[in-house]
Every structure is written in structure tokens, then in C-alpha cells.
Amino acid sequence: MVLLLLLALAYILVEWYRPEPVSWSQTYINTDKIPYGTYALFELLNESFPGADVETVRVPAYNLFSDSTLTGNYLFIGPRFRTDEYDLEALLGFVGKGNTAFIAAGIFEQAFLDSLHIETETGVMPPDSLVRFVSPYLANERYSYPPLAPFTWFSGGDSLRSVKISEDLSGKANFIRVSHGQGNFYLHSQPAMFSNYYVLRNRGHEYAFRALSYLPLKPVLWDEYYKQGRVGSKSLLGIIGRYITLRWAWYLLLGGVILYIVFLGKRRQRVIPLVEPLKNTSLEFAGVVSSLYYNQRDFKDIALKKCGFFLEHLRNRYQEASEDPLADPGFVSRLSAKSGIEKASLEELFRSIAYVKVVDLITEAELHALNNRIEDFYKKRA
């Protein structure tokens, strides 16, 4: 046990002090300091737009631009620019009134491209690929492209509305300006060139600064809604899934709970008792009651109950009822016709019943004789 505890403690210490592995997730979130976060670029905004307010936006474009007095530069940097029809309409209206939108994404929704009459293509660039600005004042500068990143460029489109700003050495545009109404869209197809990995090395900050310098000096609306959602909208599970250590801790917790339920619950379950089906004790009950009457030697009481049951049987089966069958001349005839038993046998049976009712005591032999006549009726009845 001591050895196991020491090994467990050593493992915990190794995991605790082990350097956190680098996450290469392309989040482009302004608070992430991982390679593909945008913390460095976000800190450069105050230098790129001196004196202008920089605001982080965590609401949809439809809600944001519902304020008609809002002006400035809308900035979005992410792996994919995705909006619904209402957000797209609000964004187009915002730019059309003389504002500016800077959007850097590897994938653009087709509805957005169609609204600006532009197209995109995607391919693979060699590791030593370079990009440059089209402006003759900046054309001599070359900037390396992030390695192992897919290359998306803008192709086709309305040449009267779109202007190429940056391209690779083969002339494929990765940064363009598209006029819309009284404003402009600045579209960049490589968001990785604005990530921490690129901005902090190989003069990447210079490229990012010059790209943002094309925007007018106005307040900046940095969009985080399409990457993080609304303010306070992150669920606990979303935060756990974002960090690998929390994620594995959550998996271990769920696994432990499942094992606890399966094994401990199985051990503590009470034994289910075997329930025997109810037995039919009618015969036993009848035997007990008959033995009680017989042991008391009250043969007349037994005979009266036997006669009562017999008369009730005649009433239910043949609809014939009479307190004194012998006094009713038609009773015996009707019962004989219905039951198929001779009148003489019936008259003898009813005389025995009348005898039991008038005498004070009867013998055991007389009780047996009465019972035999009644049982004989049951056997011969129709």
C-alpha cells in the first residue's frame, strides 16, 4: 500500500509540473495566447487606430447594427465567417451607410460571397511561399506565408467594385477591397496571418499593421460573437471541453460515477423475496367448517343448512321457490317437468325436508339419508 501511494504521489507531481502542451486549435479568440489566438493583434489595435475606441462585441450583427447611429470599423478574424440572412442584411446595411468591415476568414458563406459578387478558390501553397502588397510603395516587401496552412484566394468578381490589395507572387489575391454602397468591405482569405504565431515572428506584425492601416481611423468593433457567443453564454461543459486537463478529469469523473452505480449499487441491492402465488383453500375451508359442525353433533343444524342450500339451488336454476313445496300442488309437477326427476322421488325428498324442519333433533342416520336424497337429485337433474 505504501509503495502504491508513493507511485500515485509521484505521478501526480509529474503531471502537476509537466509543461502544458501547446494547443494548435484555430480559435482566433482575442484572449487566447495559443499560436492561433489573436491576443497579440488585439493588443496592437490601439497602435493601429490611435485615439479610436476599441470595443469587443458579443452580440449578433442584427442586434449590433440595429442602432442606426453606430459608425466605425467592424473587425472579424476567424476560421469561418458564418451569418444568417438577418445578420448579413444588417452587416450590408451598416457598410452601405459609409462604414467599413474587415473580415479575415478561410471560408466565407456562399450567400455572403454572392451578395458582393465575388468568388473564392482553395489550394495548397509551398512552405516557402511569399505574399506582397500590390501598392507600389510596398511592393518590394515580401512576407512569408504561415506553413502548412491552406491557401484561399479570391477569383472572379466585379472588377469595378473590387480592388486587389495583397497577393502571392503568382498574382493570386488574398486581400481585396470591395465597395458596397458608401462603404467598403476589406476581405482577407488567410486569418492565420493575423494569429499570434504569425504576428510575433518573421515581421508578421508589420504585415498585420499595414493591412489594418487601409481602414479609416474610426472606432473599432471587434467581433467575438461568432467565435465565443454572447457574454456569459459559455456553459460549464463548453469550458471543460476547451481544456484537455479538465476534459480528461470530466471523463474520469463520469467513468467513476458509472462504475460506482454499477458495482456498489449491485452489492447493496436488497434480496427480492420470492412471492408464492395464493393457493385455493376453498376445499380446506369447507372441510374445516364441516368438521366443526360434525364434531358438535348438531345434526339438525347441518340438515337445515343443507336444505336451505338445496332450495336456493331450485330458485336459481329452475326459478321455483316455495317455503312448503308439499302444500303447493303444482310445485312438484313443475319441478319434475323441468328437472326430469319423477314426482314420487321429489315428494319423498320434500317430506324429508319437512320432517327436518318440524322435529327437534335428528340422528346421524337421518342426516345421511337426507344428504343422499339431495345428492341423488343433483346427479339425476336435467
SELOVEX-992715 format. One record per residue (C-alpha): residue in one letter; x, y, z. Coordinates in steps of 0.5 Angstrom, whole numbers, plus 2048, in hexadecimal, padded with zeros to 3 digits. Example, Ala and Ser with C-alpha at 12.3 -4.5 7.8 and 13.67 -1.06 7.14 Angstrom:
BEGIN
A8197F7810 S81B7FE80E 
END
This chain:
BEGIN
M800800800 V806805802 L8098037FB L8038057F7 L80180B7FB L80980D7F9 L80880C7F2 A80180F7F2 L8048167F5 A80A8157F0 Y8058157EA I80181B7ED L80781F7EE V80A81E7E7 E80381F7E4 W8038267E8 Y80A8287E6 R8098267DF P80982C7DA E80382D7D7 P80382A7D0 V80282F7CA S7FB8307C7 W7FA8317C0 S7F38327C0 Q7F18387BB T7ED83B7C0 Y7EF8437BE I7EC8457C4 N7EF84C7C7 T7F08497CE D7F48437CB K7FB8437CB I7FC83C7C8 P7FF83C7C1 Y7F983D7BD G7F68427C2 T7F584A7C1 Y7F884C7C7 A7FE8507C4 L7FA8537BF F7F48557C3 E7FA8597C7 L7FC85C7C1 L7F68607BF N7F78667C4 E7FD8677C0 S7FA8667B9 F7F486A7BB P7F786F7C0 G7F28737C3 A7EC86F7C1 D7E886B7C6 V7E88637C5 E7E285F7C7 T7E18587C8 V7DB8567C5 R7D784F7C8 V7D08507C4 P7CE84E7BD A7CE8537B8 Y7C78547B7 N7C78577BF L7CD85B7BE F7CB85F7B8 S7C48607BA D7C78667BD S7C786B7B7 T7CC8707BA L7D186B7BA T7D786C7B6 G7DE8697B5 N7E28637B3 Y7DF85C7B4 L7E58577B5 F7E48507B5 I7EA84B7B5 G7E88437B5 P7E983D7B1 R7E283D7AE F7DD8437AD R7D68417AE T7D08457AF D7C98447AE E7C48487A9 Y7C284D7AE D7CA84F7B1 L7CC84F7A9 E7C78547A8 A7C98587AE L7D08587AC L7CF85A7A5 G7CB8607A7 F7D08627AC V7D58627A7 G7D18657A2 K7D086B7A6 G7D786D7A5 N7DA8697AB T7E08637AA A7E085C7AB F7E78587AC I7E68507AB A7EB84B7AB A7E98447AA G7EB83E7A7 I7E483C7A5 F7DE8417A3 E7D783F7A3 Q7D483F79C A7CF84479D F7D484979F L7D8848799 D7D2848794 S7D084F798 L7D7852796 H7D784F78F I7DE84B791 E7E1844791 T7E6840794 E7EA83A793 T7EF836798 G7F5832796 V7FC83179A M80283579A P80983379A P80C8347A1 D81183A79E S80B83E79B L80B84579C V80684B79B R80685279A F80285879A V80085B793 S802862795 P808865791 Y80A868798 L80A86179B A80B85C795 N81385B797 E81185879E R81085079E Y80C84D7A4 S80D8457A5 Y8068417A5 P80483D7AB P8078367AA L8028307A9 A7FC8357A8 P7F78347A2 F7F783A79D T7F183D79C W7F1843796 F7EB847793 S7EA84678C G7E5849787 G7E084E78A D7DE855787 S7E5859785 L7E185F786 R7E085E78D S7E685A790 V7ED85C790 K7F3858792 I7F785A798 S7FB854799 E7FD84E795 D802848795 L808848790 S80484578A G7FE84A78B K7F984778F A7F584C793 N7F584A79B F7F385179D I7EE855799 R7E985B79A V7E285B798 S7DE861797 H7D786179A G7D286779A Q7D686D79D G7DB8687A1 N7E08627A0 F7E185B7A1 Y7E88597A3 L7E98527A2 H7EF84D7A3 S7EF8467A2 Q7F48447A7 P7F28457AE A7F98417B0 M7FD8487AE F7FA84B7B4 S7FB8467B9 N8008467BF Y8048417BB Y8058467B5 V80584D7B9 L80A84B7BE R80F8497B8 N81284A7B2 R8108517B1 G80984F7B2 H8078557B6 E8098597B0 Y8048567AB A7FE8567B0 F80085D7B2 R80085F7AA A7FA85B7A9 L7F685F7AE S7F88657AC Y7F48657A6 L7EE8667AB P7EC86D7AD L7ED8707B3 K7E786F7B7 P7E486B7BD V7E68637BC L7E085E7BE W7E48577BF D7DF8527BE E7E084C7C2 Y7D88497C2 Y7D98457BC K7DF8417C0 Q7DD8427C7 G7D68437C7 R7D28487CC V7D584B7D2 G7D48467D8 S7D28407D3 K7D783B7D3 S7D58357D7 L7D98317DC L7D982C7D7 G7DC8307D2 I7E18337D7 I7E382C7D9 G7E48297D1 R7E882F7D0 Y7EE82D7D4 I7F18267D4 T7F28257DB L7EB8277DD R7E88237D8 W7EC81C7DA A7EA81E7E1 W7E381E7DF Y7E48177DB L7E78147E2 L7E18177E6 L7DC8147E1 G7DF80E7E1 G7E080D7E8 V7D980F7E9 I7D680A7E5 L7DB8047E8 Y7D88067EF I7D18067EC V7D27FF7E9 F7D67FC7EE L7D47FF7F5 G7CD7FF7F3 K7CD7F87F1 R7D07F67F8 R7CB7FA7FC Q7C57F87F9 R7C17F47FE V7BF7ED7FC I7B87ED7F9 P7B47E87FD L7B07E27F9 V7A97E37F9 E7A57DD7F9 P79E7DD7F5 L7987DD7F9 K7957D67FA N78E7D47F9 T78C7D2800 S7847D17FF L7847CA800 E7897CA806 F7847CF809 A77E7CB807 G7817C580B V7837C9811 V77C7CC811 S7787C5810 S77D7C2815 L77B7C781A Y7737C6819 Y7747BF81A N7787BF820 Q7737C3823 R76E7BD822 D7697C2820 F7667BE81A K75F7C2819 D7637C9818 I7677C6813 A7617C3810 L75E7CA810 K7637CD80C K7647C7807 C75C7C8806 G75D7D0805 F7637CF800 F75E7CA7FC L7587CF7FC E75D7D47FA H75F7D07F4 L7587CF7F2 R7577D67F2 N75D7D87EE R75D7D27E9 Y7557D17E8 Q7527D77EA E74E7D37EF A74D7D67F6 S7497D47FC E7497D3803 D7457CD804 P7457C97FD L7407C47FF A73B7C9800 D73B7CB7F9 P7387C67F5 G73B7C97EE F7427CA7F1 V7457C37F1 S7427C27EA R7457C87E7 L74C7C67EA S74B7BF7E8 A74A7C17E1 K7507C67E1 S7557C17E4 G7537BB7E1 I7527B77E8 E74C7B37EA K7477B67EE A7477B17F3 S74E7B27F5 L74D7B97F5 E7477B87FA E74C7B47FE L7517B97FE F74D7BE800 R74A7BA806 S7517B9809 I7527C1809 A74B7C280C Y74D7BD811 V7547C0813 K7507C7814 V74B7C4819 V74F7C081D D7537C2823 L7597BD822 I75B7B881C T7607B381C E7667B2818 A7637AC814 E75D7B1812 L7627B7810 H7667B280C A75F7AF809 L75D7B7807 N7647B8804 N7647B2800 R75D7B47FD I75F7BB7FC E7667B97F8 D7627B47F4 F75E7BA7F2 Y7647BD7F0 K7667B77EC K75F7B67E8 R75D7BD7E7 A75D7C07E0 
END
